[in-house]
Amino acid sequence: MNNIKVIIMDVDGTLTNNKKIITKKTKDALINAQKSGAKLVLASGRPTSGLIDFAKELKMDKNNGLLVSFNVSKVVDCQTNKVLFNETISIEHGQAVLEHLKKFKVKPMIDKEDYLYVNNVFDNEIEHDGKPFNVIQYESRGGNFKLCEEHDLASFATYPLNKILTAGDSKYLKENYIEIMEPFKDILSCMFTSPFYLEFTAKGIDKAKALDSVLVPMGYKSDEMIAFGDGHNDISMIKYVGIGVAMDNAVDDLKSVSNKITLSNEDDGIAHALSDYFDCINI
């Protein structure tokens, strides 16, 4: 019924509903797709640790699923835990970014092993949708991190970073992001992954590059892939695959480059779209 061998999904706003839960209908559809031979790939800005529980829930750890994490700078086989792709920010550039960020009203966050490092765990709120929002708690819970304070993150970061996460009031970031990224625009990638998150990664990193670097050597072709997303950082992935699907809740820029638009993340959009391609999925 179909030529789809790989199903690629963003997580927040795509795979999960607004409560950060994979609904039963979507979960069943993805497990059945794997039974029919499809490979699942989670492609997210989250750290690897923030994807593992979802992967287990979908039984990806028993079916060689892939975790594309840290805004796609790292790819891990979640059955073997083997790192298949890893492009980091150099120590020199990482420290320079963190030093530069001291000039702005933002909250930088970096991770190391089980910990998320911030300047002050009590200075944790930004304004989002007109309300106070504990962004440090949100990020640490989403990544399954313990929290640790480091007054000077630039001095602390003596190791390569997969990404530097910068949080701030949505309005402030929109007004200042050009100045924030200006010194690094030619040497690093910098993008919004939500209205309150601006992220730095190694230059040229995007979801299409990570997928192409890992899946093609495995023997998969881009026209054998279907991808689902909702945000600006999903655009390269949606354009790369044979069938690019935007969630109904996706930004307009993503919808404009997609082959299809499905239902929202609240309405099992992934399951509904896959039912057109897999006999084993009934909605």
C-alpha positions in Angstrom: 0.0 0.0 0.0 3.0 2.3 0.5 6.7 2.8 0.0 7.2 4.3 3.4 10.1 2.8 5.3 10.9 5.6 7.8 8.6 7.7 9.9 10.2 10.9 11.3 8.6 13.0 14.0 9.2 16.2 15.9 8.1 15.7 19.5 6.7 18.8 21.2 3.6 20.0 19.3 3.7 17.1 17.0 4.1 13.6 18.5 2.8 14.7 22.0 -0.4 16.6 22.8 -0.3 19.9 24.8 0.1 17.9 28.0 3.3 16.3 26.6 1.6 12.9 26.3 1.5 10.5 23.4 -2.2 9.6 23.1 -3.2 5.9 22.8 -4.4 6.3 19.2 -1.1 7.7 18.1 0.9 5.3 20.1 -0.9 2.3 18.7 -0.5 3.6 15.2 3.2 4.0 15.5 3.7 0.6 17.2 1.7 -1.1 14.4 3.8 0.8 11.8 6.9 -0.7 13.3 5.4 -4.2 13.1 4.9 -3.7 9.4 8.6 -2.9 9.1 8.8 0.9 9.4 11.7 2.6 11.3 10.7 5.4 13.8 12.9 8.5 14.2 12.3 11.2 16.9 13.9 14.5 15.7 13.8 17.1 18.4 15.5 20.1 20.0 15.3 18.1 23.3 18.4 16.4 24.7 18.7 12.7 24.2 17.7 12.1 27.8 14.4 13.9 27.1 13.5 11.5 24.3 14.3 8.1 25.9 11.0 7.7 27.8 9.0 8.4 24.6 11.2 6.0 22.7 10.5 3.2 25.2 6.8 4.0 25.2 6.8 3.5 21.4 9.0 0.3 21.7 11.7 2.0 19.6 14.3 0.5 21.9 13.3 -2.9 20.5 13.1 -1.9 16.9 16.3 0.1 16.3 14.6 3.4 16.4 16.7 6.6 16.2 16.9 9.6 18.5 17.9 12.8 16.8 18.5 15.2 19.6 20.0 18.5 20.7 18.3 20.3 17.8 19.7 17.5 15.6 23.4 17.8 16.4 23.4 14.2 17.8 21.9 10.9 16.6 21.7 7.8 18.7 20.4 4.3 18.0 18.1 3.8 20.9 18.4 0.0 20.9 22.2 -0.2 21.0 22.9 3.4 22.4 25.5 3.8 19.7 26.2 7.4 18.7 25.8 7.6 14.9 26.3 11.3 14.4 27.6 14.1 16.7 28.6 17.6 15.7 29.4 19.9 18.6 30.2 23.5 19.2 33.9 23.9 19.9 35.0 24.9 23.3 36.3 28.2 22.0 33.0 29.1 20.3 30.9 27.9 23.2 32.7 30.0 25.7 32.5 33.0 23.4 28.7 32.7 23.0 28.2 32.3 26.8 30.4 35.4 27.4 28.4 37.4 24.8 25.1 36.3 26.4 26.0 38.1 29.6 25.1 41.4 27.8 21.4 40.4 27.4 18.4 39.7 29.6 18.4 36.0 28.9 18.8 32.7 30.7 21.5 30.5 29.1 21.4 26.8 29.8 23.9 24.1 29.0 24.0 20.4 29.9 26.6 17.9 31.0 25.8 14.3 31.7 22.8 14.2 34.1 22.8 18.0 34.9 21.4 21.2 33.4 23.6 24.1 34.3 22.2 27.6 34.9 23.4 30.8 36.5 20.7 30.8 39.2 18.0 28.2 39.8 15.9 30.8 41.6 16.0 33.3 38.7 13.8 31.0 36.6 10.9 33.0 35.3 10.3 34.6 31.9 7.1 36.1 30.5 5.2 33.8 28.0 1.7 34.5 26.7 1.5 37.4 29.2 2.1 35.1 32.2 5.1 34.2 34.4 6.6 30.9 33.2 9.3 28.9 35.1 11.4 28.1 32.0 14.2 26.4 34.0 11.8 24.0 35.6 10.2 23.4 32.2 13.5 22.6 30.5 15.0 20.5 33.3 11.8 18.3 33.6 11.6 17.9 29.8 15.2 16.8 29.6 15.1 14.7 32.7 17.9 16.7 34.2 19.0 17.5 37.7 19.8 21.2 38.2 23.1 22.8 39.1 24.2 26.4 39.4 27.4 27.9 37.9 27.8 31.6 38.3 30.0 31.9 35.2 28.9 29.4 32.5 31.5 30.7 30.1 34.4 29.7 32.4 32.7 26.4 33.3 32.1 25.2 29.7 35.5 23.6 29.1 34.0 20.9 27.0 32.3 20.8 23.6 28.6 21.6 23.7 25.9 20.1 21.5 23.9 23.2 21.9 23.5 26.4 23.9 19.9 27.1 24.9 19.0 30.7 25.4 15.6 31.5 27.1 14.0 34.9 27.4 10.7 36.8 27.3 9.3 36.2 23.8 9.0 39.9 23.0 12.6 40.6 24.2 14.1 37.8 22.1 12.2 39.0 19.0 13.5 42.5 19.5 17.1 41.5 20.3 17.8 38.2 18.5 19.8 39.8 15.6 22.2 41.5 18.0 22.4 38.2 20.1 23.4 36.1 17.1 25.3 38.7 15.1 28.9 37.9 16.2 28.4 34.2 15.4 26.2 34.2 12.3 29.0 33.0 10.1 30.4 30.3 12.4 27.4 28.8 14.2 23.7 28.1 13.5 21.3 30.1 15.6 17.5 29.7 15.4 14.3 30.0 17.3 12.8 26.7 18.4 10.0 28.3 20.3 9.0 32.0 20.8 11.0 31.9 24.1 14.0 29.7 23.0 16.9 30.8 20.8 19.4 28.0 20.3 23.0 27.9 19.1 24.4 24.7 17.4 27.4 23.9 15.2 27.3 25.6 11.7 25.1 23.9 9.1 23.2 21.7 11.5 19.6 21.0 10.6 17.3 18.1 10.6 17.8 17.3 6.9 21.6 17.1 7.3 21.4 14.8 10.3 18.8 12.5 8.6 20.8 12.3 5.4 24.1 11.6 7.3 22.6 8.6 9.1 19.7 7.2 7.1 21.2 7.2 3.6 24.2 5.0 4.6 21.7 2.6 6.1 20.2 2.2 2.7 17.1 4.4 3.0 16.1 6.9 0.3 14.5 10.3 1.1 11.4 9.4 -1.0 10.9 6.4 1.4 10.5 8.7 4.3 7.5 10.6 5.8 8.1 13.4 8.3 5.8 15.3 10.7 6.5 18.7 12.2 5.0 21.9 13.5 7.8 24.5 13.8 10.4 26.5 11.9 13.2 24.1 12.7 11.2 21.3 11.0 11.3 23.0 7.6 14.5 21.4 6.3 13.2 18.0 7.3 9.8 18.4 5.7 11.4 19.5 2.5 13.9 16.7 2.5 11.6 13.7 2.8 9.3 12.2 0.1 6.1 13.1 2.1 6.3 16.1 4.4 3.3 16.6 6.7 2.5 19.7 8.7 0.4 19.4 11.8 -2.7 21.7 11.7 -1.2 23.6 14.6 2.1 24.2 12.6 3.4 27.6 11.8 2.4 28.9 8.3 5.9 28.8 7.0 6.0 25.0 7.5 2.6 24.5 6.1 3.6 26.3 2.9 6.4 23.8 2.1 4.5 20.6 3.2 2.9 18.1 0.9 0.0 17.6 3.3 -1.6 19.1 6.4 -3.0 16.7 8.9 -5.0 17.2 12.1 -3.4 18.9 15.1 -1.3 17.3 17.8 -4.4 17.4 20.0 -6.4 15.3 17.5 -4.0 12.4 16.7 -2.8 14.1 13.5 0.1 11.6 13.0 -2.2 8.5 13.3 -4.7 10.0 10.9 -2.1 10.8 8.3 -0.4 7.3 8.6 -3.8 5.6 8.1 -3.6 6.6 4.5 -0.4 4.7 4.0 -0.5 1.6 6.3 -3.2 -1.0 6.2 -2.4 -1.9 9.8 -3.5 1.5 11.0 -7.3 2.0 11.4 -8.8 5.3 12.6 
